[in-house]
Structures are given as structure tokens and as C-alpha cells.
Amino acid sequence: MPAPTALPVPHPDLSICFGGGDYAESARMLLNFFIRHAGVQPHERVLDVGCGAGRAAWGLAQYLNAQGSYHGFDTFPPGVDWCRENLAPRLPNFEFRTVDVFSGVYNPGASTSAESFRFPYADASFDLVVLVSVFTHMLPADMAGYLAETARVLAPGGRMFATYYLMNDAVRTLLAQGRSNPHFTRRYGQFWVADPASKEDAVAYEETLVRAMLAREGLTPAKLVPGRWCGREGGENGQDMLVAVRPAGQ
């Protein structure tokens, strides 16, 4: 693999595809999270759902060996196009693709819903599936569809690494102090949105709902790393990080 410093980084004009900030530093941070929290190994097969402009890929390029592989897809073409032009030619075991799936934020013209979308990969074909800032932009039915597909493509013993805004009693105590970012203004049953006029801009979920949805798909929560978004001091990441496992016996 090329050294990460030899890989290009996208122009700031593409910041919508990688969340802004320092792209290379963010990529290294994600790799650190994948290693420490999800236990990714150099020989493993990684699927990046919502790959954007390849932050996860850029970091993993310094870590995966020739036996490992990376596949990423996104519904927003500009980031995928940049990855195809700038990363894929340098990384032979990395692949990027665009999928035409509805997103109120990134692809409102698509006819296929996230709820009904089938990931274009075989059953049990990945050791790690990462979803960074994906479920924070999805409503419940769509999240359920993506969780089902994540469980399907994970090999037994494989892990899911996903970021969330998770609500629980401790979080609600912090939110009462008014320091959250985003600020969730409207509740709909077991999820909240920051902007009722554009619900998918930022979505938070009751933690118990997420755990129940994972259980329905046979995924076992293994680790929860609370984030800073709710005004919590000292969190590793802005969003909460959740790791779940597909048990080896399944």
C-alpha cells in the first residue's frame, strides 16, 4: 500500500462529502477507532457504507495488507467520483461505487428507498461493515433496512461499527443544559430530528430502540463509546460509536 502521505486529499470544495475539517487527520482518527474499538485486522474485508470522499479508505490504505480488501459505496456521486479518480488507481484492492438510493439530503431524486435497497454484495462477504454518519441521516424504516443488509453481508464473527446520536436518561440530563450540537427540536416517538422541515439533516434515536433493532437482526452490541454531541466532556468523537457483532455461530 502507498504511504498515506503519498495519497491525495480532496479539495475543500468537496467538504460536504467528508464532513469538513482536516481530511487526513480525520481519516487517521477513523482508522484508530476501527482498530481500537472494532478490532479490524490487516487481512480483513471491509465494507464502507456511505463512503463519501473516502476518509475511511484513506486511513485503511495504510493498514490493510494484500489479503485485505475495501469496498465503499455512496448515493452522492461527487465523493465517489473523486475516490475513483484519485484513490482506486493507487489501491488495487479498493473499490468504490455509486448507488442510486433515496436520501432526502444527498439524493432526493432516487426512486429506490434505503428501506428496500439490497447491498450489491454476497452474503457473509465482509469482516467489518462501517457506517459513519449514516444512521444520523436516516429515518427508522431506512435504518432497519440497512441494519438487515449489514447483518446479511457480515461473516460470522464479523463486526459493525456505526455512529449515532443515542438518547438515554444520562443524555437527557446533559441536553437539559442546552449545550448539544446538533440541537434536536422535535420528537417523533422513539426518534428526534433537529429540523422538522428536513428530517434527515440530523436524526437521534432512543438507545433502547437501536438495541432492539440490532437484536432483531441477530447482531449483539459489544461496545458503546459515548460522544460529545450532547455536551458530554471528554468524548473521543462527536457522535456516539457503537460496535455490534454477528455471533460466530450464526
Secondary structure, DSSP 4 states (H G I P E B T S, - for coil): ---GGGS----GGGGGGTTSS-HHHHHHHHHHHHHHHH---TT-EEEEET-TTTHHHHHHTTT--TT-EEEEEES-HHHHHHHHHHTGGG-TTEEEEE--B-BTTTBTT-SB-TTT---SS-TT-EEEEEESSSGGG--HHHHHHHHHHHHHHEEEEEEEEEEE-EE-HHHHHHHTTT--SS---EEETTEEES-GGGGGGSEEEEHHHHHHHHHHTT-EEEEEE--STTS-TT-SSSSEEEEEE--TT-
